[in-house]
């Protein structure tokens, strides 16, 4: 049983897995498989023997290539060392021959680099282009020890510096493409004010050195600066005042970013709008009171000049009380007159208290906005820290603007209330004076009648 199992294992590797009818057939197939395997191994051995010579040839070629590479490496290393020695000797010889000129060329390289940086941001480059390319090439050539600057290059560098200084003192007009605020490119006459500013059509321009283009500022500075630019654009060689930027655009950039009045009001937020609405209401009330008291004062003055009482003014209505009570005694007449004056007082002092309330409430609302803005600021600090001041600017702006708006509304309201209150009190005092005069006149009349009786 064991011999049969071993024979089966050999059959799986040399003979096809087919069923046999007896042991003799199995033995025959096993023998034929061994013969076939032996012939296959002999063929492999014969093929390997044939390739032995080829493998030897390849090995010899690899060794020859290796030896050649080693020889080349040795030769190149020796050549590199010789070149280093020769380069050192030539560098030393160049240094000795240059002498003091070496410092000159170093300064020349530094000046070329600094001048290139200056020309990149100079508005003169908007008119004279291509100056930076020469300076860049000069600085690079001076940075290498294999090439020295020629007399022509040194003279051109001096010429470019002199031309920059000369153009910085001139006001010159030229024509070139300008990118307008709406994004369109338009051929425009540009006026260059020295090396400070560019203007066109009464507006300030900026020179973009990255692209070499000139663009109109999307946002212009305040009107007084724009007015000076417009005056220079429309002038014909006469002297006009002009607001120039000596920093070449830094101050102008800050002025452009400065918020105008409308933007400052918008920084106040809802609280700022509430303060302005209250101030507008107070102003309308003040205008109405000014107009009313002015008319009443004029009518009272005309009544003072007339002996006939007229009911269209407070003094006339007070004088009518005397005519309506001709037989009343002094005390009764005094009470009647006091009653009439008290009826006139609300008409004269109407809504003045509201103006006073507005003058008091406006700064309180501004204080509310201040507290709200500071809360927003502290929340921004809690979330983002203090690394970026712009995150806190919104809350601080609201805090300061609302306070300013509250004071702007409150201070005029205080003066307006004082003026209107003084005007109304003067009319009331005039009514009281006339009332006292009427009472005195009635008392004298009564005393005279009693004496005559």
Secondary structure by P-SEA (a helix, b strand, c coil): caaaaaaaaaaaccccccccccaaaaaaaaaaaaaaaaaaaaaaaaaaaaaaaaaaaaaaaaaaaaaaaaaaaaaaaaaaaaaaaaaaaaaaaaaaaacaaaaaaaaaaaaaaaaaaaaaaccccccccaaaaaaaaaaaaaacccccccaaaaaaaaaaaaaaaaaaacbbbbbbbbbcccccccccccccccccccccccbbbbbbccccccccccccccaaaaaaaaaaaaccccbbbbbccccccaaaaaaaacccaaaaaaaacaaaaaaaaaaaaaaaaaaaaaaaaaaaaaaaaaaaaccccccccaaaaaaaaaaacccccaaaaaaaaaaaaaaaccccccaaaaaaaaaaaaaaaaaaaaaaaaaaaaaaaaaccccccccaaaaaaaaaaaaaaaaaaaaaaaaaaaaaaaaaaaaaaaaaaaaaaaaaaaaaaaaaaaaac
